[in-house]
Amino acid sequence: MAKLIGYARVSTRQQSTDRQEADLLAAGVRRDDLYIDHGVSGARSSRPQFDRALDSLVEGDTLVITTLDRLGRSTQNMLAFAEALRTRGAGLRVLNLGGGDVDTSTPMGSMLFTVMAALAQMEHEIKRERVTDSINKRRQAGQDLGGRPRRITDSQIQSAMRLVEGGAPAAQVARDLGMSRATFYRRSQSIST
């Protein structure tokens, strides 16, 4: 008997799959047939629950996802994946694609999937270009790029360097500062240059 296999994914552990799960369950996926990856990027080739979902698919089953980006990043990979499902006799259903529900088992759904996959990849590449451009412009302007604030100040590193010059073991000084010896040496070199 054909069944619906649902897959949900979030890239970070802080994100929630609640909305995806609700949409998949509303589309008819049973909770027992729902596979969820937490903290796994779509760019990674190995996604444990995704692999399990694919292993559970048999001929006549349909993999159901909420949005196209749950599959991956590149159009080529998404199209190859859809074709691999088709050759196995399984379908792919994307719930929120092009304003509606798309099923690749139909010719119209397959065509729409191909077009939307190309648009999704283009959108991803445009976002990446914008982020890279923004970082480069901020760097050129000498602006702060954000990131984690340093817990240990430069003056603390300088004091620690004096301890090491006085004969204290660098590993112990670094440990007392709460950092690795490699980080201590890197910070020491950046201060002394």
C-alpha positions as CSV (number, residue, x, y, z in Angstrom):
1,M,0.0,0.0,0.0
2,A,1.4,3.4,-1.0
3,K,2.2,5.8,1.8
4,L,3.5,9.3,2.3
5,I,6.9,9.7,3.8
6,G,7.5,13.1,5.3
7,Y,10.9,14.9,5.8
8,A,11.6,18.0,7.8
9,R,15.0,19.7,8.4
10,V,16.4,22.7,10.1
11,S,20.0,23.9,9.8
12,T,20.7,24.8,13.4
13,R,19.7,23.1,16.7
14,Q,18.1,26.4,17.9
15,Q,15.5,26.3,15.0
16,S,12.3,24.5,15.3
17,T,10.6,22.1,12.9
18,D,7.2,22.6,14.4
19,R,5.7,24.4,11.4
20,Q,7.1,21.9,8.9
21,E,5.8,19.0,11.1
22,A,2.3,20.5,11.3
23,D,2.2,21.0,7.5
24,L,3.4,17.5,6.8
25,L,0.9,16.0,9.2
26,A,-1.9,18.1,7.7
27,A,-0.9,16.8,4.3
28,G,-1.6,13.2,5.4
29,V,1.8,12.0,6.6
30,R,1.6,9.7,9.6
31,R,3.8,10.6,12.6
32,D,5.5,7.2,12.3
33,D,6.5,8.1,8.7
34,L,8.0,11.5,9.6
35,Y,11.8,11.9,9.6
36,I,13.4,15.0,11.0
37,D,17.0,16.3,10.9
38,H,18.0,19.0,13.4
39,G,21.2,21.1,12.9
40,V,22.0,19.7,9.5
41,S,22.7,21.9,6.5
42,G,21.0,21.3,3.2
43,A,24.4,21.5,1.5
44,R,25.7,18.4,3.3
45,S,25.4,15.2,1.3
46,S,24.9,13.1,4.4
47,R,21.7,13.8,6.4
48,P,20.9,10.8,8.7
49,Q,17.2,11.1,8.9
50,F,16.9,12.1,5.2
51,D,18.8,8.9,4.4
52,R,16.5,6.9,6.6
53,A,13.4,8.5,4.9
54,L,14.8,7.5,1.5
55,D,15.5,3.9,2.7
56,S,11.9,3.6,3.8
57,L,10.5,4.6,0.4
58,V,9.2,1.7,-1.8
59,E,7.6,1.8,-5.2
60,G,4.4,3.8,-5.1
61,D,5.4,5.8,-2.0
62,T,5.7,9.6,-2.1
63,L,8.3,11.7,-0.3
64,V,6.6,14.8,1.1
65,I,8.6,18.0,2.0
66,T,7.3,21.5,2.8
67,T,9.7,23.6,0.7
68,L,12.2,22.9,-2.0
69,D,15.2,24.0,0.0
70,R,14.7,21.0,2.3
71,L,16.2,18.9,-0.5
72,G,19.4,20.8,-1.1
73,R,21.0,23.8,-2.7
74,S,21.8,23.1,-6.3
75,T,19.3,22.7,-9.2
76,Q,21.4,19.9,-10.6
77,N,21.2,17.9,-7.3
78,M,17.5,18.5,-6.9
79,L,16.7,17.4,-10.4
80,A,18.9,14.3,-10.1
81,F,17.2,13.4,-6.9
82,A,13.7,13.8,-8.4
83,E,14.8,11.6,-11.3
84,A,16.2,9.0,-8.9
85,L,12.9,8.9,-7.1
86,R,11.1,8.6,-10.4
87,T,13.2,5.6,-11.5
88,R,12.5,3.9,-8.2
89,G,8.8,4.3,-8.8
90,A,8.4,6.8,-5.9
91,G,7.0,10.3,-6.1
92,L,8.0,13.7,-4.7
93,R,5.5,16.2,-3.4
94,V,6.5,19.7,-2.4
95,L,3.8,21.4,-0.3
96,N,4.7,25.1,-0.7
97,L,6.1,25.4,-4.2
98,G,4.9,28.1,-6.5
99,G,2.1,29.0,-4.3
100,G,0.7,25.5,-4.2
101,D,1.2,21.8,-3.8
102,V,3.4,20.2,-6.6
103,D,3.5,16.5,-7.3
104,T,6.3,15.4,-9.6
105,S,4.4,12.3,-10.7
106,T,2.4,14.5,-13.1
107,P,4.0,16.1,-16.2
108,M,2.9,19.6,-15.1
109,G,4.2,19.1,-11.6
110,S,7.5,17.8,-12.9
111,M,7.9,20.9,-15.2
112,L,7.0,23.2,-12.4
113,F,9.5,21.5,-10.1
114,T,12.3,21.9,-12.6
115,V,11.6,25.6,-13.0
116,M,11.3,26.3,-9.3
117,A,14.5,24.3,-8.5
118,A,16.4,26.6,-10.9
119,L,14.8,29.7,-9.3
120,A,15.6,28.4,-5.8
121,Q,19.3,27.9,-6.7
122,M,19.5,31.3,-8.2
123,E,17.9,32.9,-5.1
124,H,20.5,31.0,-2.9
125,E,23.4,32.3,-5.0
126,I,22.1,35.9,-5.0
127,K,21.9,35.8,-1.2
128,R,25.4,34.4,-1.0
129,E,26.7,37.2,-3.3
130,R,25.0,39.8,-1.2
131,V,26.5,38.5,2.1
132,T,30.0,38.2,0.5
133,D,29.6,41.7,-0.9
134,S,28.5,43.2,2.4
135,I,31.4,41.5,4.3
136,N,33.9,42.8,1.7
137,K,32.5,46.4,1.9
138,R,32.6,46.4,5.7
139,R,36.1,45.0,5.7
140,Q,37.3,47.7,3.3
141,A,35.6,50.4,5.5
142,G,37.4,49.0,8.5
143,Q,34.1,48.2,10.2
144,D,33.5,45.5,12.8
145,L,32.3,42.3,11.2
146,G,30.5,41.2,14.4
147,G,31.2,37.7,15.7
148,R,31.9,36.6,19.2
149,P,33.3,39.3,21.5
150,R,36.7,38.5,23.0
151,R,36.6,37.5,26.6
152,I,40.3,38.0,27.1
153,T,41.5,41.6,26.5
154,D,44.8,42.5,24.8
155,S,46.2,43.8,28.1
156,Q,45.5,40.5,29.7
157,I,47.4,38.7,26.9
158,Q,50.3,41.2,27.4
159,S,50.4,40.4,31.1
160,A,50.4,36.7,30.4
161,M,53.2,37.2,27.9
162,R,55.3,38.8,30.6
163,L,54.6,35.8,32.8
164,V,55.8,33.4,30.1
165,E,58.9,35.6,29.5
166,G,59.5,35.3,33.3
167,G,59.7,31.5,33.0
168,A,56.1,30.4,33.6
169,P,55.0,27.5,31.4
170,A,52.9,28.8,28.4
171,A,50.5,25.9,28.7
172,Q,49.7,26.8,32.3
173,V,49.3,30.5,31.6
174,A,47.0,29.8,28.7
175,R,45.0,27.4,30.9
176,D,44.7,30.0,33.6
177,L,43.3,32.4,30.9
178,G,40.8,29.8,29.8
179,M,42.1,29.3,26.3
180,S,44.2,26.8,24.5
181,R,48.0,27.2,24.1
182,A,47.5,27.7,20.3
183,T,45.0,30.5,20.8
184,F,47.3,32.1,23.4
185,Y,50.3,32.0,20.9
186,R,48.1,33.3,18.1
187,R,46.8,36.2,20.2
188,S,50.3,36.9,21.4
189,Q,51.7,37.2,17.9
190,S,48.8,39.5,16.8
191,I,49.6,41.8,19.7
192,S,53.4,41.8,19.2
193,T,53.1,42.6,15.4
